[in-house]
Amino acid sequence: MKSANLLTIVFFIVLTAINTSAQNQAETVKTGDSVEQAIIIAQNLLKKGDAAGAISVLQTAAQNNPPNKLIKFWLGKVFYSQGNYQKAIDDLKPVVDKFPINSAEQIQIVQMLGLSHYISGQLAETIPYFEQIMQRQPENGEVAYALGVSYIQTRQPEKSRQIFAKLFKVPLNSAPAYLLNAQMLVRQQFEETAEIELNKALELDPKLPQVRFVLGELAIYRAEIDKGIELLKQEIALNPANAMAYYRLGEGLSRQLKWDEAIPPLQKSVWLNPFFSGPYIVLGKVYLKKQDLGNAESMLRRSTTIDPNNFGAHYLLAQVLQQSGRTDEAKTEFALAEKLRGNGEKAP
């Protein structure tokens, strides 16, 4: 399974641990104490921020009493609050069906189990719990998104399309629904399935903006540069205000070493969106290749102002400074670029 870009969805209050002796607190739960008394003690400890003490109390109570759904519920709840999701699952899963449907405890258990599985990357196990939550809370956007991602990761694009169509309020099985699903598929690195969805969107609405842009990006990603450039030109014809389409077009042309042809679309991208570093970096590279060192430096300085931690921008700027004979400044930029280099990141 390809790794999902998992969201942190907050349904709980994080409790801060304090230095209280869990062993001493556990001793307050005696064999004769009732389950209710143990839970009250655990709740008081939680209010003080002593999750470890609460767990010890509940575990002692569990040893002194037959298997009890309330103790399991509270143990799972405390483990969940600590971020110990596997232990939360272990305690909550056996009792999810022991409480009345739609009771406060059952609703909380379903939420905690769904999120515990999701955050742990167990997306197939997540789905039935999130489906239950959506039945009760059809407008819960965070869970809807996470459920859609779970469908994608378990290779159910029809179901993910339905989820995202509802989430973005577009008709089911419409061209926009296929486009939205495709973009989510790309984000989760299911490019082949995304292309199928995009082609279906084009079949339903040949003039829908953004479809050819995503197809063009996918083509360039696969090194099908000519195809990608043609698709991006078609996208611009439909949507001449798409700054990203101009940027990707200029980038594609630069990969073909067509330096002069790359400049106009990159400039248009900058004019439409002057706050994105990408086209400045590519322009800097283009001007460097043309030996226009003044313009190259200007573009790359601007890109580092917008994105000061961009390895490629600093590396190219170092090259410009080196070729300009400014050795000391070049060394500083090379050192900074090396510091910013990610694992396996190649020089532009």
CORRA-V217581 format. One record per residue. SS is DSSP state (helix for helix, strand for strand, loop for the rest). NEAR is the number of other C-alpha atoms within 8 Angstrom. D_LAST is the distance of its C-alpha to the last C-alpha in Angstrom with 2 decimals. Layout:
# CORRA-V217581
SS&NEAR&D_LAST  SS&NEAR&D_LAST
This chain:
# CORRA-V217581
loop&4&30.59  loop&6&27.10  loop&5&26.63  loop&8&27.50  loop&5&26.08  loop&8&29.56  loop&6&31.05  loop&5&33.27  loop&6&36.46  loop&5&39.10  loop&6&42.68  loop&5&44.07  loop&6&44.71  loop&6&42.98  loop&10&45.74  loop&7&45.23  loop&8&46.89  loop&7&49.59  loop&5&51.44  loop&6&54.45  loop&7&56.06  helix&11&55.55  helix&8&58.41  helix&7&60.87  helix&12&59.95  helix&11&60.39  loop&8&63.90  loop&7&64.92  loop&12&64.79  loop&8&67.95  loop&6&69.25  loop&4&71.55  loop&8&68.97  loop&6&68.11  helix&10&64.70  helix&6&64.90  helix&9&65.54  helix&13&62.55  helix&11&60.27  helix&8&61.65  helix&10&60.99  helix&13&57.42  helix&9&56.86  helix&8&58.18  helix&12&55.86  helix&11&52.89  helix&7&53.99  loop&7&53.84  loop&10&50.34  loop&15&51.56  helix&13&49.91  helix&8&50.60  helix&15&54.27  helix&16&54.46  helix&12&53.05  helix&12&55.61  helix&17&58.42  helix&14&57.52  helix&9&57.12  helix&10&60.51  helix&14&62.03  helix&11&60.62  helix&7&62.40  helix&8&65.63  loop&8&65.68  loop&6&65.34  loop&5&61.95  loop&8&61.53  helix&8&59.10  helix&7&59.04  helix&12&58.03  helix&11&55.28  helix&13&54.11  helix&10&53.95  helix&13&52.35  helix&14&49.60  helix&10&49.21  helix&12&48.87  helix&13&46.34  helix&13&44.34  helix&11&44.45  helix&9&43.08  loop&6&40.14  loop&9&41.78  helix&12&41.33  helix&9&42.53  helix&10&45.77  helix&17&46.17  helix&12&45.92  helix&9&48.44  helix&12&50.96  helix&13&50.50  helix&8&50.25  helix&8&53.85  helix&11&55.35  loop&10&53.43  loop&8&56.39  loop&7&59.05  loop&9&58.97  loop&7&60.31  loop&7&57.84  loop&6&56.50  loop&8&57.87  helix&6&55.82  helix&8&55.12  helix&13&54.12  helix&10&51.72  helix&8&50.06  helix&11&49.84  helix&13&48.16  helix&12&45.57  helix&12&44.92  helix&14&44.78  helix&14&42.37  helix&10&39.95  helix&13&40.42  helix&15&39.53  helix&12&36.56  helix&11&35.04  loop&8&35.75  loop&8&33.85  loop&9&37.16  helix&11&36.63  helix&7&39.36  helix&9&41.85  helix&15&40.60  helix&12&41.50  helix&8&45.34  helix&12&45.35  helix&14&42.95  helix&9&45.05  helix&9&48.10  helix&12&46.50  helix&12&45.58  helix&7&49.20  helix&6&50.38  loop&7&47.59  loop&7&46.32  loop&5&44.52  loop&8&42.53  helix&7&39.00  helix&7&37.25  helix&10&39.16  helix&13&38.75  helix&11&34.95  helix&11&35.08  helix&14&37.58  helix&13&35.38  helix&12&32.46  helix&12&35.03  helix&13&36.19  helix&12&32.68  helix&12&32.11  loop&9&35.53  loop&6&34.83  loop&9&37.28  helix&10&35.47  helix&6&38.83  helix&9&39.72  helix&14&36.36  helix&15&36.68  helix&11&40.12  helix&12&38.99  helix&14&36.15  helix&16&38.46  helix&10&41.01  helix&9&38.54  loop&6&37.17  loop&6&40.67  loop&9&40.07  loop&9&42.56  loop&9&42.33  loop&9&40.93  loop&10&40.00  helix&12&36.88  helix&11&35.39  helix&16&36.23  helix&14&34.30  helix&13&31.28  helix&11&31.37  helix&15&31.80  helix&13&28.87  helix&10&26.53  helix&9&27.89  helix&13&27.47  helix&10&23.76  helix&7&23.43  loop&13&25.28  loop&7&23.15  loop&9&26.08  helix&9&24.31  helix&6&27.04  helix&10&29.79  helix&13&27.96  helix&10&27.85  helix&8&31.60  helix&12&32.23  helix&13&30.26  helix&8&32.20  helix&10&35.39  helix&17&34.53  helix&12&34.12  helix&7&37.42  helix&8&39.15  loop&8&37.68  loop&7&35.78  loop&6&35.07  loop&10&33.70  loop&9&30.59  loop&8&27.39  helix&12&28.18  helix&11&26.31  helix&12&23.33  helix&9&23.07  helix&12&23.85  helix&14&21.13  helix&10&18.51  helix&10&19.98  helix&12&19.94  helix&13&16.26  helix&7&15.65  loop&6&17.88  loop&6&16.08  loop&9&19.21  helix&11&17.44  helix&6&20.72  helix&10&22.60  helix&15&20.15  helix&13&20.17  helix&9&23.96  helix&12&24.40  helix&15&22.38  helix&9&24.54  helix&9&27.57  helix&15&26.58  helix&12&26.25  helix&7&29.65  helix&8&31.13  loop&8&29.42  loop&7&28.32  loop&6&27.59  loop&10&24.80  helix&11&21.89  helix&7&19.56  helix&12&20.59  helix&14&19.65  helix&13&16.18  helix&10&15.63  helix&14&17.31  helix&16&15.15  helix&12&11.96  helix&13&13.93  helix&13&15.02  helix&12&11.66  helix&8&11.00  loop&7&14.34  loop&6&13.38  loop&9&16.15  helix&12&15.00  helix&6&18.52  helix&9&19.18  helix&15&16.11  helix&11&17.29  helix&9&20.61  helix&12&19.60  helix&17&16.86  helix&10&19.61  helix&10&22.04  helix&16&19.91  helix&13&19.84  helix&7&23.56  helix&9&24.40  loop&8&22.48  loop&8&21.57  loop&6&20.94  loop&10&17.77  helix&12&14.47  helix&8&12.36  helix&14&13.56  helix&14&13.41  helix&13&9.65  helix&12&9.39  helix&13&12.34  helix&16&10.93  helix&10&8.25  helix&13&11.32  helix&13&13.64  helix&11&11.71  helix&8&11.90  loop&7&15.51  loop&6&16.17  loop&9&17.42  helix&10&16.47  helix&6&18.93  helix&9&17.65  helix&16&13.99  helix&12&15.27  helix&9&17.52  helix&12&15.05  helix&15&12.71  helix&9&16.00  helix&10&17.18  helix&15&14.28  helix&13&14.84  helix&7&18.51  helix&9&18.17  loop&8&15.85  loop&7&16.29  loop&6&14.85  loop&10&11.31  helix&12&9.08  helix&10&5.87  helix&11&8.58  helix&14&10.22  helix&13&7.68  helix&12&7.22  helix&15&10.95  helix&14&11.74  helix&9&10.63  helix&13&12.77  helix&13&15.54  helix&11&15.54  helix&7&16.01  loop&7&18.60  loop&6&20.53  loop&9&20.34  helix&8&19.86  helix&6&21.18  helix&10&19.09  helix&14&15.91  helix&9&17.17  helix&9&17.77  helix&12&14.31  helix&11&12.83  helix&8&15.61  helix&10&14.98  helix&13&11.30  helix&8&12.73  helix&6&15.48  helix&9&13.49  loop&8&11.34  loop&6&12.84  loop&4&14.45  loop&4&12.42  loop&6&9.07  loop&4&6.34  loop&5&3.83  loop&5&0.00
